[in-house]
Amino acid sequence: MILWLSGPTGSGKTTLAGQLANTGFAVVRETLPPPLFEAFRSDPARHCAALQEAIMRGRSEGWSRIPARRNVAFDRSVDEDLAIFCRLHAEHGLIDESAASHLQAVGLALQAALPPADLIVYLRPNAQVLSGRIARVGHPAPISETLTRQVDLYDEWATRQTTSLLRIDNGSCSIATMAQLLEGIRC
């Protein structure tokens, strides 16, 4: 079973991935190289493209390190990187047309080498819950200031999916309960 844990920043994907790891799933975690992430935080336009490429490449590298690929959960997918984050960053002037084209080419090549999802778990708490979580964690301005647009792009993306998609409003549901549910559907 290949799961994509999908949803806007602050939706609980990483927390759910941790719970699934405790139940025997291998997890491909989203990695943010600390120096590059800090550079992005201080100068988003200058470092956005490099950070986005590193995030996508990190997903591929994470997949390559998993020996038994039977039950794997991806903490976000390259598909989301391309359809949501690259688009969002281009719309807000953080990546130019050349960088967007480069990221698209890299992302499509990486995506071709990664497995498709058997199930997309789309975590989608309401805007108030997302805003509160983002404020507590202290995400960079380019993420926190564009949350509404990110959510809109995610909702559009979710409606285009042809893979089975389980939409969960986890604003009032515990992560442990969701992990138990997903553990029960392992193949």
Contacts in CASP RR format, 6 or more apart in sequence:
PFRMAT RR
TARGET T0000
AUTHOR 0000-0000-0000
METHOD contacts of the structure
MODEL  1
MILWLSGPTGSGKTTLAGQLANTGFAVVRETLPPPLFEAFRSDPARHCAA
LQEAIMRGRSEGWSRIPARRNVAFDRSVDEDLAIFCRLHAEHGLIDESAA
SHLQAVGLALQAALPPADLIVYLRPNAQVLSGRIARVGHPAPISETLTRQ
VDLYDEWATRQTTSLLRIDNGSCSIATMAQLLEGIRC
1 70 0 8 1.000
1 71 0 8 1.000
1 72 0 8 1.000
1 118 0 8 1.000
1 119 0 8 1.000
1 185 0 8 1.000
1 186 0 8 1.000
1 187 0 8 1.000
2 69 0 8 1.000
2 72 0 8 1.000
2 74 0 8 1.000
2 115 0 8 1.000
2 116 0 8 1.000
2 117 0 8 1.000
2 118 0 8 1.000
2 119 0 8 1.000
3 20 0 8 1.000
3 25 0 8 1.000
3 72 0 8 1.000
3 73 0 8 1.000
3 74 0 8 1.000
3 117 0 8 1.000
3 118 0 8 1.000
3 119 0 8 1.000
3 120 0 8 1.000
3 121 0 8 1.000
3 182 0 8 1.000
4 73 0 8 1.000
4 74 0 8 1.000
4 76 0 8 1.000
4 77 0 8 1.000
4 79 0 8 1.000
4 80 0 8 1.000
4 117 0 8 1.000
4 119 0 8 1.000
4 120 0 8 1.000
4 121 0 8 1.000
4 163 0 8 1.000
5 13 0 8 1.000
5 16 0 8 1.000
5 17 0 8 1.000
5 20 0 8 1.000
5 73 0 8 1.000
5 74 0 8 1.000
5 75 0 8 1.000
5 76 0 8 1.000
5 121 0 8 1.000
5 123 0 8 1.000
6 13 0 8 1.000
6 76 0 8 1.000
6 77 0 8 1.000
6 80 0 8 1.000
6 120 0 8 1.000
6 121 0 8 1.000
6 122 0 8 1.000
6 123 0 8 1.000
6 154 0 8 1.000
6 158 0 8 1.000
7 13 0 8 1.000
7 76 0 8 1.000
7 80 0 8 1.000
7 122 0 8 1.000
7 123 0 8 1.000
7 124 0 8 1.000
7 154 0 8 1.000
8 124 0 8 1.000
8 130 0 8 1.000
8 147 0 8 1.000
8 150 0 8 1.000
8 151 0 8 1.000
8 154 0 8 1.000
9 130 0 8 1.000
9 134 0 8 1.000
9 139 0 8 1.000
9 143 0 8 1.000
9 147 0 8 1.000
9 150 0 8 1.000
10 130 0 8 1.000
10 133 0 8 1.000
10 134 0 8 1.000
10 137 0 8 1.000
10 139 0 8 1.000
11 123 0 8 1.000
11 124 0 8 1.000
11 125 0 8 1.000
11 130 0 8 1.000
11 133 0 8 1.000
11 170 0 8 1.000
12 123 0 8 1.000
12 125 0 8 1.000
12 133 0 8 1.000
12 170 0 8 1.000
12 175 0 8 1.000
13 30 0 8 1.000
13 75 0 8 1.000
13 76 0 8 1.000
13 123 0 8 1.000
14 29 0 8 1.000
14 30 0 8 1.000
14 75 0 8 1.000
15 175 0 8 1.000
16 73 0 8 1.000
16 121 0 8 1.000
16 123 0 8 1.000
16 170 0 8 1.000
16 175 0 8 1.000
16 178 0 8 1.000
16 179 0 8 1.000
16 182 0 8 1.000
17 25 0 8 1.000
17 27 0 8 1.000
17 29 0 8 1.000
17 73 0 8 1.000
17 75 0 8 1.000
18 27 0 8 1.000
18 179 0 8 1.000
19 175 0 8 1.000
19 176 0 8 1.000
19 178 0 8 1.000
19 179 0 8 1.000
20 27 0 8 1.000
20 73 0 8 1.000
20 179 0 8 1.000
20 182 0 8 1.000
20 183 0 8 1.000
21 27 0 8 1.000
21 73 0 8 1.000
22 179 0 8 1.000
23 179 0 8 1.000
23 180 0 8 1.000
23 182 0 8 1.000
23 183 0 8 1.000
24 71 0 8 1.000
24 183 0 8 1.000
25 71 0 8 1.000
25 72 0 8 1.000
25 73 0 8 1.000
25 182 0 8 1.000
25 183 0 8 1.000
25 186 0 8 1.000
26 66 0 8 1.000
26 68 0 8 1.000
26 69 0 8 1.000
26 71 0 8 1.000
26 72 0 8 1.000
26 73 0 8 1.000
27 72 0 8 1.000
27 73 0 8 1.000
27 74 0 8 1.000
27 75 0 8 1.000
28 59 0 8 1.000
28 62 0 8 1.000
28 63 0 8 1.000
28 66 0 8 1.000
28 72 0 8 1.000
28 73 0 8 1.000
28 74 0 8 1.000
28 75 0 8 1.000
29 62 0 8 1.000
29 75 0 8 1.000
30 55 0 8 1.000
30 59 0 8 1.000
30 75 0 8 1.000
30 76 0 8 1.000
31 54 0 8 1.000
31 55 0 8 1.000
31 58 0 8 1.000
31 62 0 8 1.000
32 51 0 8 1.000
32 54 0 8 1.000
32 55 0 8 1.000
33 51 0 8 1.000
33 54 0 8 1.000
36 47 0 8 1.000
36 50 0 8 1.000
36 51 0 8 1.000
36 54 0 8 1.000
37 51 0 8 1.000
39 46 0 8 1.000
39 47 0 8 1.000
39 50 0 8 1.000
39 51 0 8 1.000
40 47 0 8 1.000
40 48 0 8 1.000
40 51 0 8 1.000
40 140 0 8 1.000
40 142 0 8 1.000
41 140 0 8 1.000
44 94 0 8 1.000
44 140 0 8 1.000
44 141 0 8 1.000
44 142 0 8 1.000
45 93 0 8 1.000
45 94 0 8 1.000
48 89 0 8 1.000
48 94 0 8 1.000
48 95 0 8 1.000
48 99 0 8 1.000
48 142 0 8 1.000
49 89 0 8 1.000
49 94 0 8 1.000
49 95 0 8 1.000
49 99 0 8 1.000
49 102 0 8 1.000
49 103 0 8 1.000
52 81 0 8 1.000
52 85 0 8 1.000
52 86 0 8 1.000
52 89 0 8 1.000
52 95 0 8 1.000
52 103 0 8 1.000
53 102 0 8 1.000
53 103 0 8 1.000
53 106 0 8 1.000
55 81 0 8 1.000
56 78 0 8 1.000
56 81 0 8 1.000
56 103 0 8 1.000
56 106 0 8 1.000
56 107 0 8 1.000
56 110 0 8 1.000
57 106 0 8 1.000
57 110 0 8 1.000
59 74 0 8 1.000
59 76 0 8 1.000
59 77 0 8 1.000
59 78 0 8 1.000
59 81 0 8 1.000
59 110 0 8 1.000
59 114 0 8 1.000
60 78 0 8 1.000
60 110 0 8 1.000
60 113 0 8 1.000
60 114 0 8 1.000
63 69 0 8 1.000
63 72 0 8 1.000
63 74 0 8 1.000
63 113 0 8 1.000
63 114 0 8 1.000
63 115 0 8 1.000
66 72 0 8 1.000
69 115 0 8 1.000
70 187 0 8 1.000
71 186 0 8 1.000
71 187 0 8 1.000
72 115 0 8 1.000
73 182 0 8 1.000
74 114 0 8 1.000
74 117 0 8 1.000
77 111 0 8 1.000
77 114 0 8 1.000
77 117 0 8 1.000
78 107 0 8 1.000
78 110 0 8 1.000
78 111 0 8 1.000
78 114 0 8 1.000
79 111 0 8 1.000
79 157 0 8 1.000
80 154 0 8 1.000
80 157 0 8 1.000
81 107 0 8 1.000
82 103 0 8 1.000
82 104 0 8 1.000
82 107 0 8 1.000
82 108 0 8 1.000
82 111 0 8 1.000
83 153 0 8 1.000
83 157 0 8 1.000
84 150 0 8 1.000
84 153 0 8 1.000
84 154 0 8 1.000
84 157 0 8 1.000
85 150 0 8 1.000
86 95 0 8 1.000
86 100 0 8 1.000
86 103 0 8 1.000
86 104 0 8 1.000
87 153 0 8 1.000
88 146 0 8 1.000
88 149 0 8 1.000
88 150 0 8 1.000
88 153 0 8 1.000
89 95 0 8 1.000
89 142 0 8 1.000
90 96 0 8 1.000
90 97 0 8 1.000
90 100 0 8 1.000
91 149 0 8 1.000
92 142 0 8 1.000
92 146 0 8 1.000
92 149 0 8 1.000
94 142 0 8 1.000
95 103 0 8 1.000
116 163 0 8 1.000
117 163 0 8 1.000
118 163 0 8 1.000
118 164 0 8 1.000
118 187 0 8 1.000
119 163 0 8 1.000
119 164 0 8 1.000
119 165 0 8 1.000
119 166 0 8 1.000
119 185 0 8 1.000
120 158 0 8 1.000
120 161 0 8 1.000
120 163 0 8 1.000
120 164 0 8 1.000
120 165 0 8 1.000
120 166 0 8 1.000
121 166 0 8 1.000
121 168 0 8 1.000
121 178 0 8 1.000
121 182 0 8 1.000
122 154 0 8 1.000
122 158 0 8 1.000
122 165 0 8 1.000
122 166 0 8 1.000
122 167 0 8 1.000
122 168 0 8 1.000
123 168 0 8 1.000
123 170 0 8 1.000
124 151 0 8 1.000
124 154 0 8 1.000
124 155 0 8 1.000
124 158 0 8 1.000
124 167 0 8 1.000
124 168 0 8 1.000
124 169 0 8 1.000
124 170 0 8 1.000
125 133 0 8 1.000
125 169 0 8 1.000
125 170 0 8 1.000
125 171 0 8 1.000
126 169 0 8 1.000
126 171 0 8 1.000
127 147 0 8 1.000
127 148 0 8 1.000
127 151 0 8 1.000
129 171 0 8 1.000
130 147 0 8 1.000
130 151 0 8 1.000
131 147 0 8 1.000
134 143 0 8 1.000
134 144 0 8 1.000
134 147 0 8 1.000
135 144 0 8 1.000
138 144 0 8 1.000
143 150 0 8 1.000
158 165 0 8 1.000
158 167 0 8 1.000
168 178 0 8 1.000
170 178 0 8 1.000
END
